[in-house]
């Protein structure tokens, strides 16, 4: 990689920014400054493209192989200490009320914040080194990140946590972290809020405020990697820096996004060539899966390059009016070149298995099931007879629902242990008899209904000709022999074993499998990194965030099924239905059914490849 020279375009671009901001020499106009900063960032990116790719691969490798497993381990420890299976409205108080769980959650937040801090600042450290004529090799970069880490070691880390983990991902302004790529305002939350005019106004104001904060704080990382001693000082400097350049930051951010989409689109078109040349059927499906996996790698690298450009731009903006012409930047030393070669080689090696598994996973053996999550809440309150009928009418193959045991050791269909959310009742399921619970009116999204018994629910499902996935939810107050009673009741109500059973409790799953080996039983797993959990059940239901193609292929090799929950994003619905998973559990039943029908009409691998790649274009 060629070093910067004294006559480089980089120096010429930045020389325009070295004009002092005094009364005698007015400040550079915001538009001219933004253009000059963009040119300088582009020049630096071209000269340091290999370094950017290596840093992207390294940080993502650290995230995938070290930070993420540790975060999941700590979160699982928090769940175990509180005695709950997952994070929900009902379990949140228990998590926060248990000292060990609270400590584990605090460690999760601190670790996530520090990793986000280093990931967001790594490119700003590199560009600062270049501006000062130093080689951006391993040691100087690590020293720079160490200085930033020490500066953040105070109560002000809370400010950076709010900025990095909330403002950036929700506003989409600034350089984000891999940890926050899935953070968004849930659609069911925004949908609920915007059902009323005051709620809609409040929602719009919140979104505008987040975008405004994102714009004003966009230079925080650049300031923190320069000379500012605290997070608060860096934020103040960013606020001053972006006072006149907010519109230009928006334009640059949109331009970078558009460029990323264009590159991804061109890569998708190039990938269509081998798919079109391959034979139809199995070979075509394999090639389509391989090319889609390659596109994911393109998206991965492209996102890193876009983040680097924005980081370079914000540092350039920070130095506008103060930066002297940069000195010559030496070429990377031998150790850095060897390190770069090793990192890229490891990346190619580690990227090969996911590509292979993506190829294998792209060959669905049967049409995936559309499983309605707690029925179809567009037509009835969750887990009621009305939502069951609505799911059947929408074309669902299976309806997932939840059962709990009552005070008189009978079963009702309800998800929450407490009745507060749906009925406004402070009591819990285990305090009431079946007769008392079936008299409770539940309300949701302007609809109302009653809590059904398991018997009434399965009888209605049989009349409708639809299968049920019964989720057994223990609340901890069951009498001994709980799993045995579940098996006995299901045998009586469903002797043909048409309906399935699932549970988050591995002990209950194994007990049911042992007592009733002829029934389809599924183990539900929340956070699961790596391989699928070992179980005697016929299948596994994995949470969307934990899914991997390797897990799918390995389960199919063991003749087990894989369901994914809860899949409500349109792109993910399309992706999973084409992946080869055995079913998706979704709230958007009608959309999933329509998407599956569309996929089934598109038998040509090229058409399916183009359909999926075009849906992924919005991802970079």
N, C-alpha and C positions, 0 to 999 in steps of 0.2 A: 504494500500500500504506500503510495507516494506521500512524503511529508509535505506540510505547508511551506510555501516559499514566500519570501518577502513581497513578491509581486503578484501573489495569488488573488483570485477574485474574492476570496474570503476577506483579505485585508482591504481590498478596495471597497467592498460593501460596507465594512465596518468603519472605514475611515470617515464615511459620511455621518456616522453616529458619534464621532469623537468631538463634534462641535460643542463647546461649553454652553450651558444654558444660563446666559447672563442677560442683563438689560441691554448691553451693547450688541450682543449676538442672540437674537431671539431663539427660543426653543424650536427644534425640528418639528414641522407639522406632523400630526398623528398619522396621517395617511402615508406620508413619505417615510416616516419612521417604521411603520408596519411593513411597507414594501422592502425597505433596506434590511430589516430583521429577517423577513422571509427569505430574501436572497442569501443572506449570510447563513441562515439555518440550512438552506438547501445545499450550499457549497460545502459546509462542514459535513452534512449527511453523506454527500457523494464521496468525500475523502475518507470518511470513517464508516463506510457502509458495512464492511466486514466486522469491524469492532461492534457496531450496533447489533448485528445478527448474533455474534458470540454472546454479548451481554443479554440479549433477549432469551437465547437458549439457556444460558446459565441461570438467570433469575427464575425462569419457568421450571427448570429442572429442580432448583432448590425448593420451589413451591410444591411441585408434584411429589418429590421424593422425601422431603424433610418437613416442611412447614405444614402441609395439609395433613399428613398422617399424625403429626403431633397435635394439631388442632382437634382432629377427630377423636384421638385418644383422650384428650382432656375433656371434650364435650361428653364422650361416653362415660367418663368417670363422674362427671356432674350428674348425669342421668342415673347412674347406678347408686350414687350416694343418696339421691333423693328418692330412689325406689320407683322411678317412672320409666316408661318405655320411649318417650319422645317429648318434644317441646310442643305444648298446646296451651290453650287458654286455661284449661283445668290444671295442668301440671306446672305452670309458670310460678304460682305462689309457692308451691312446694320446693321448686328449685331455688328460688330466692330466699326461702326461709330456712334452708339447710346450710349450715356454715361451710361444710366441705364442698357442697355443690356451688355455693356462691363463690368460694375461693377458686374453684376450677373454672367457673365462668369468667371471673376477673382475669385469670391467667390467659384464657382464650382471647379475650378482648385485647389485652396487652400485647400478646404475641402477634395477633393479627395487625394491630396498629404499627408495631415496630417493623414488621415485614413490609407493610404497605409504605411506611416511611422510607425504608431503604430502596424499595422497588421504584417508587415515584421519583426519588432523588438521584438515582444512580446516573441517569443521563445528564442531569444538571451538573453533577460532579465532574463528569467527563468533559463537558464543554467548558467548565471553569478552568480545568487543567489546560485545555487547548488555548484558552484566552491568555493564560499566564505563561505560555510557552513550555509547558511541561508535557512529558509523554503520558498519555492515558493508559499506562500499563497497570498490572494487577496491584502492586503495592500502593502507588499514589491514590488509586480509586478506593481501595479499602481504607486508607487513612482518611480520605475525604468523607466516606460514609461513617467512619468512626467518630469524626468530629460532629457530624450531624446528629448521630445517636446520642452523644454526650450532651449536646445542646438541648435535646428534647427530653432529657431525664429530669423532669419536674412535673408539677401538677398541670403544666400547659400541654402535656401529651394528650390530655382530654380534648383540648381544642383541635389538635391535629387529628385525633380519632374521629371527631365529628365531621371534620372536613374530608378526610380520606375515605372513611367508611360510609358516609351518607351524602355529603354535598356533591362530590365528584360523580359517583354512580347515578345519583338521582337527577343531576343537572346535565350530565354528559359534557361538561366543560372542564378541560384540564387533562392532565396525564393520570390515568387511573391505574389500579392494581388488579392482578389476576384474582385476588381474593374477593374483589367487589364486582366481578363481572356478572354475577347473577342477582345482584341487589337491585330491586326495582319496587315501585309501589304496586302491590298486588292488584290485579284487575278486579277481584271481587271487592276489595276495599274501595277503589275508585268508583266502581259501579254503584256501591251502596251510598257513598257520599254524594254522588252527582244525581241522585234520584229526586232531590229537592233543589229549588232555586238557591236558598241560602247555602246548601252544601256545595252546589256547583260553583258559586262565587268563592267560597272558602277554598275549594280545591284549586281553582285557577290562581288565586292569590298565593297559595303555597307553592305551586309550580313556578310562578313568576319570581317569587322570593328565592327559591332554590337556584334558578338560572342566574339571577342577579348576584347571589353570593358566589356562585361558581365563576362568574366573570370577574368579580372584584378580587377573589382570592386565587385566581389562576397563577399568579406569580409567586405564591408562597414557597413552593419547593425551590425555585430559583433563588429567592432571597435567603432562604435557610442555608443553602449550599454556598452562599457568598460570604457575607461578613456578619449577618445578623446573629445575635447570640441566643435569642429565644424564639419560640414559635410565635408568640404574640407580636414581637418586633417584626418578624417576617411577614405576618399577616398585615400589619400596619403598612409596611413598605409596599406590599402587593396592592393594597387599597389605594395608595397614592399613585403607584405605577399605572394602574388600570383606569384612572379617573377619566382620561381622555381617549382611551383606546378600546373601549368595550365593543363598539360596533366592528372594529377591525379584528378583534379576537374572535368574534362570531364568524366573520367572513373567512378567516384563516382556518378555523376549526371545521367549518362546512366544506372548505376547499380540500382539506386533508381527508375528510370523510368521503368526499366525492372521488378523490384520486384512489383511495383504497377500494371503493366499490368498482371503479373502472378496471383496476388491476385484477381484482377478483373475477370480474366478468370476462376479461380477456383470458385468464387462466381457465375459466370454465369452458370457454369456446375451444381452447386448445385441447383440453381434456376430452372434449366430445369426439375428437378425431379417432383416437384408439378405440373408443366405445363403438363408434360407427363402423370401424373396420373389423371389429371382432364379430364372431358368429353370434347369432341370436340364441336365446335360451340360456343354459347354464353358463357358457363361456361369456356371453354378453353381460349377464348379471354380475359375474365375477369382475369383469373389467370395469363395469359401472361402479361397483363397490370400491375398487382400488382407486379409481379416479376421484371419487368423492372423498376418500381418505386423504389423497394428495391435496385436494382443495382445502381440507382442514389444515394441513401443514402450511399451505400458502397463506391462509387466513391468519394462522399463528404468527408467522414471520412478518407478514404485512402489518399486523397490529403493533408489533414491536417497533417496526420502522416508523409508523405513524406517530407512536408515542415519543420516539426519539426526536423526530422533527419538531413536535410541539414543545418538547423540553428545550431544545436548542433555540426555538423561537422566543420562549419566555425569558431565557437567560439573555438573549440578544436585546429583548425589550427592556430588561432590567438594567442593562449596561448602556442604553441609549443616552447620549449626551455626556457620558463619563468615561467611556472606554478609549484608551489609546490604541494605536495600531498594534495588533498582536505580533509577538515575536515568532520566529520560526519554530514550528512544533516538530520535534524529532520523530523519526519513524519508530515504530514499536521495536523493542529490543528482542533478542533471540528467544528469551524465556517467554515473552508475551506471544510471539509467533507460534512457538511450540504449543503453548497453552491453547491458543485459538484453534490450532489444528486438532488437538486432542478433543476439545469441546465439540467441534463440528463433527468429528468422527463418531463420538459417542452419541451425538444427536441422530445421526443417520442410522446407527445400530439400534438405538432405542425407538426410533420412529418406524422401523420395519415391522415389529410384531403388531402394533395397532393397525397398520395398513393391511397386513395379512388377515387379521381378525375381522376388520371391516369388510374385506372381500368375502369372507366366509359368511358373515352375518347378513350380507345383502341377498341371500338366497332363501326367502321365506318358504317353509315347507307347506304351509297352509295359511288360509286367510286369518289374520289376527282377530281376536275377539274385541268388540267394543263393550266395555264393562262400565255401566252407569254407577258413578260414585254416589252412594246413598240414595239411589234412584235418580230421577231427573228433576232437579229443583226448579226448573223453568215451569213445571206443571204441578208442583206440590211441595209441601214442606219435606225436608230430608227425612228419609227412613219412614215415611208414611205410605199408606196404601195408594194415595193419590200420586206420589212421586214414582211409585212402582208402575202404576198404569201409564204415566207419562213416559217413562223410560221404554216400556214395551211399544207404545205408539210411535216413539221416535226411531225405533229400529234397533235398540240395543240387543246384544246377544245374551248378556248376563247383567244382573243387577247386584251390586255389592251393597251390603247393609250390615248393621252392627246389632248384636244382641247382648243383653246383660241379665243377670239373675236378680229376681226380686226378693223381698223379705220372706215370701212363702215358697221360695225355691222353684219359681216358674220363670219363664223367659219373655221379655218384651224387646221390641226393636227400637233401640235408641243409641246414640253415640256417646253423649256426655253422661258422666256419672251424676252431675248436678243438673237440675231442671231450670236453672236461672236463665241460661242463654235463650232457650226456645219458649219457655213457659213463664218466666219471671217468678218462678217458685224457688224458695231457698232450700227446699228439701232435696234429698238425693235418692237415687233409684233403690239402693239397698234398704232404705227406711220404709218403703211402701210395698204393699202387696200388688199382685198383677191387676186385680180389679181396680185398685185405687189409681194405678198408673194409666190404665186404658181410659180413665175418665178425664185425664189431664189434656187440656187443649194446648197445642203447640202452634207457634206462629213464626213465619219467616217470609220476608220479601212481600208482604201484603197478602200472603196465603195463610190458611189455617187448616188444622187437621187434628187427629188424635193419635196417641201412641198405640201402635198395633201390637198384638201378641204375635209370637213366632208362628203359632198355628195358623192364625188368620192370614199372615203375610205369605207363608208358603202355599196355603190353599189358593189364595188369589193368584200367585205366580203360576201354579199348575193350571189354573183356568186360562190364564193368558198364554201359556205355552212358553214361558221364559225361565231360564235357569237363574238360580240365586247363588251368590258367593257370600256365605254367612260368616261374618267376622266375629269371633268370640272375644269379648272384651271383659276380662276380669277386673273387678273394682276393688278386690282385696278383702271383701266382707262375705265371700261365699262360704257355705258350709263344706265340710270335707266331702270328697268324691265329686267335685265340680265337673271335671272332664268326663267322668263316667255318666253323669246325668245328661250332659250335652249329647253324648253318643246315643243314649237310650231315647231321648226325645227325638233326635233326628232319625233314628231307625223307625220310630213309630210314625212320624209325619212324612218320611220320605224313604220307604222301604226299597224303592228301586235305585236309590243312591244317584238320583239325577242331579241334586244340588251339591255344591262344594262347601268346604269349611276352610277358613283361614284364621290366623291369629298372630299377634306380635309376640306372644309368650311361647318360647321354644318348648318349654316343659309341657304345656297344654297340647301343642301340636304333636309332640312325640307320643303323648298319652293317647290321643285320639287315633293316630296312625296305628298304634299297637292294638287298641281295642276294636278298631274298624278298618282293617287294611284294604277293604274293597272300595272305600270312599275316597274321592279326590280331595286331598288336603294340601294347603299352601302355607308356607311359612312367610310371614310379612317381616321385612327388614327395613329399618330406616337408614342409618348411616352404615355403609358397608364398603370399605376400601379394598380393592383387589379382588380376590376370588369370592364366589358366592358362598354363603354359609353352608356348612355341612348339615344335612337334614335327611330324615327318612321320608319326608313329605314328597308328594309328586311334583311339587313346583315351588318357586320362590316369587314373592312379590317385592320388587325392589323400588325404593324411592328414586324418582327421576334423577336427582343430583348424583346418585351413586352408581348409575348404570354404566356398563362398559361392554363393548363388543366381545371382549374376551370372556366376560362372565356369561354372555348369551351363548357363545359357541360351546363353552365348557359344559353348561347345563344341558344343552341339546345333545352333546356327546354322552352325557349320563342319562339321557332319555327323561329329562325333567323339563318342565315348562317355566317360562319367565314372563311375569306380568310386571308392568311399570306403572307406578302411581306417583302423584296425581298429575296427569298430563293435560294441561289446559291451554298451553300456548299453541297457536295455529301451526307454526313451523315445526314444533316438536311433535305434534299430532301426526303431521305428514311424514316426518322423519321416522318415527317409531313404527308406524304402520307399514312403511317400506323396508324396515330393518330386518324383519323376521322375528320380532318378539311375538309371544303367543297371545298377548292381549294388552290393552292399555285401559287403566282405570281413569275415567275422566268425568268432569262435570258438564263438558260441552258435547253431549251425546249426539245431537243432530249434526253438528259440524264433523265429528269423527266419522259418523256413518257416511256422510256425503263424501268426505275425503277418501275413505276406503273404496267407495263405489267408483270414484274417479280413477284411483290407482288401478283398480281391477280392469278398467276399460283401456288402460295404457299398458299393454303387454310388452311393447318394444323397449328393450333396455335403454336405448338412446333417449327415447321420450321421457322415461322415468328419471334418467340421469339429469337431463336438462330441467325437468320439473323441480327436482330436489335442489340442484345447484342454483337455480333462479330464486328459490325460496331462501337460500342461504346467503344471497348477495347482501341482504340487510345486516348480516352478522358482523362483517369486518369493522 
